């Protein structure tokens, strides 16, 4: 089994770590435009050998895990070089622009559009961890455009990695992910900015920051190089989600200014039902009581 990963960071790196654990006979090849990342990945044992596009003809699987703007150029080139039985999946957080970029490619049938809903705020080869995808959802778009035997090949691997499969059209994916992922990252970045700006005048503010602040602002540590292209590609849906979020913030501010505390209580209580929703998303707790990560 020959596995090629293009862009060796959190998602691609974590995926090949798990594949290697499941299939010790597999050989993991890596490509990255950042030579230092490639060398680091080999030193860490995330990948075993460096590769080039010309090597993809012998690949069984190709994982494209680059920023979504880069994927628009890289994915068609990958499809130009693969063999007849190679399955290619790109794992970025937007799907419509990327699906459109390869819609008319002669080897479109070798590509499966995926988005594993998993990750941390860290990036680069050192961010790769085992078990990242256990119990997580993998969104697959336009599955009907992938040849059936290669669909099966990819989905079998995803299930081996512990992922649940959800099918969705690219437009719906990009709309929904704007709310549950892209908006939360913007919120975290802007909360961090608000506090940093205030800290210029009040040096003690970070001394008082507790776990609530830390968990809420965690995503602000994410890579701007990855997230700026995501916001650009999904601009329409991100702007819409921001407008709704800002309207809710403004309403809360107005209630506070007018001292309508009962209404504030009711607002927060109505949102408390999100606990039940999130509990339903949590992965099962294995024996021993430790939640899989």
N, C-alpha and C positions, 0 to 999 in steps of 0.2 A: 504494500500500500504506500503510494507516494502522495504526501500531503504538502501543498505549497501554500504558504501564508504571505500575503503581500500587505505590508504595513504591520509591524510587529509591536503592538501595544497591548492594552488591557484586554480587548475583546478577542482579537486574533490570537494573541499569545496565550490567553487562558483557554481558548478552544483547543489549541494544539497540545497544551499540557494534558488536558483531559483525554484527548484522542490517543496520545502516546501511552497514557496509563491504561487505557482500554485495549490498545493494540500495540503491544511492545515491538512487534515486527515492523511497524510503520516507520518510514523515514520522513523527517520533517525538514522541508526546505524553506528558506526565508528570503524575502526581498524587501528592501526598505531604501528609500531615497537618502535617508540619513545613515551614512556608513557607520557612525558611532553606535546607532541603535542596533544595527545588524550585528556588529561585533559584540555588543553587550548581550544581545539575545543568545548568541552562540556561547558566550562565556557563562551565562546563567543556565544553559541547557534547555532554553525555550525552543530553539531550533538547532538542527544538527549541521546543516550545510547551507552555504549561500547558493542562490540560483539566479537565472536570468529568464526573460520572457521566452527565449528559445527552448528552455527546458520544459515548458508547460505541456508540450506534446505528449509527454509520458506521465502527466499528473492524473491521479485518480480524483482528487478533490483540490480545488483552488478556493481559498478563503481571501476575499478582498476586504480588508479592514483598514481603509484609509479615510481621511476626511471626505465628506460627501462631495465637495467641489472637485477634489482630485479623482474621485471615483468616476466622474463623468468622462474623464479622459482615459483612465486606467482600464476600466471595465471593457470598453470596446476593443482595446489593444489585447487584453487577456483573451477575449473570445477569438481574436484573430489567430492566436498561437496554440490553442488547446487541441487535444485529440478528440476523436469522435465520441469516446466514452467518458470524457471528463465532465464532472459537474462543478459548476462555479457558483458560489454564493457570496453576495455582497451584504454586509451587516450594518449598514448605516442607518441613521435615525430619520431619514427622509426616503420616500420610495417613489413618488410620482416622477420627479425629474430624472431619476436614475433609470426607471423603467422606460421612460420615453427615449432616453439616450441610446438604448439598445433595441428598441421596438422593431426595427427593420434589419437588424443584424442577421446574417445567414445562420449564425449559430445561437440565435436567441433561445432555441430549445434546450441548450446546454446550461442555461442560466436559471437559477431560482432566486427570487427576490425575498430576502429575509431581514428581519429586525429582531434579534434577541433582546428582550426587555430585561437587561441585566447590566450591572456595572458598578463602579465606584467613582470617586472624584479624582482618582489618580490616573496617570497616563505613562506611556513608554514601556519598554520591555520588563522593567522591574515591577510594574503594576500587575503583571500576569499572575493569576492565582488559580489553584486547582479548585474544582467544585463550584465555580462561579454560576453555572447555568442550572444547577440542580433545583428542580421545582419552579423554574422561571418559564415565562411564556415566550414563545418564538412566533412572531407574526410572519406569515407567508403570504405574499401578494402575487396575483396573476399565476397561480399554480398551474392552471390549464395550459399556459404557454410553454411549460417545461415538459419535455418528452417523458412519458410515464415511467419508464425504467430508471431514469435519472431522478425523477421525483422520489421514487421508492428508495433509491440509494441515499439521497440526502436526508429524507425524513427518518430513515432507520438510524442514521448517525445522530440526528438531533435527539431522538428518543433515547439513544444510548447515553447521551450527555445529560439526560434527566429533564429535558425540556418538554413542556406542553405545547401543542401545536394549535395555532389559531389562524384561520384564513380570513383575508380581508382584501378589498380592492385598494389600490394605492391612494386614491383620493381620500377615502374614509380613514385610512391609516394616518395620513398626514394631518387631517383635521383633528382626529382624536388625540394624537401624540402631542399636538401643540398644547393641549390643555394639561395632560398628565405628566409631561416631561419638559417640553420646551419652556412653558410658562414658569414651572417651578425653578428652572435654572436661572431665568431672568430675575425672578423674585429674589433668589438667593444672592445673585450678583449685586442687585440694587440695595438689598438690605446691608450687605457688606460695605457698599459705597457709602451709605447713609451713616453707618457707624464709624467708618474710617474718617469721613469728613468731620464728624463731631469730635473724634479723638484728638484732632489737631488742637482743640481748645481745652479738652478735658482728658488729661493724660491717664486718669484712673479708670476710664470706662472699660477697658479690657480686663482690668483686675476684677471687675464686678460681673463680667460675662460668665454665665453659667451654662449648664448642659443644654438648656433650651435654645440659647443663642447659637451654641456650637452646632447642634443638629440642624438648625434652620439654615445656617449660613454655609454648611458643609459643601454644598454644590458650587459655591463661589470659588473653590479651589480647582474646579475643572478647567480644562485647556481651552483658552480663547481661540487657538488655532483650529480646534475641532468645532467649537460651538458657533463661531461667527458664520461659517458657511451654512450650517444648519438653519440659523435664523434667516439667512439670505434666501435659501431654497424654499423655506416654508413661510415666507414673509406674510402672505395673505392670511393664513390661519393663525399665525403668531400674533399679528396685529389685532385680529378679532378677539382672541383670548385675552390680550392685554387690555383692550377696551372694556371688556366685561369685568376683568379683575380690578381695574382702576375705578370703575363705577361702584363696585362693592366697597372698595376702600374709602371712596368719597362718602358713600352713604354712612359707613361706620363713623367716619370723622364728624359728619353732620349730627348724627345721633349723640355723640359724645359732647359736642359743642352745645347742643340744646338740652343736655342733661337728661336724656331719655334712657335711663339705665334699665328700665324694665324691657324696653325694646332691644337694647344691647344684649341683655340676658337671653331673650327669646331668639335673637339672631345666632348666638353661640350655641344655644341648646339645639336649634334646628340643624346645625352643622355637626353636632356630636354623633349623628348617625354614621358619619364617615368611619368611626371606629369599627362598626360591624362590617362595613365594606372592606376595609383594609385587613381585618381579621380573616375575611374570606380569601384574600390574596396571599396570605402568609403560607409558606411551605409547611408541610406536615413535620411535626417534631419526631425525630427518630427515637428509638429506644435509648434510654440513658438521659433523656430530657434536654438534649442539646439541639438547638435548631440548626439545620444544615445551612451552610453559607456558600 
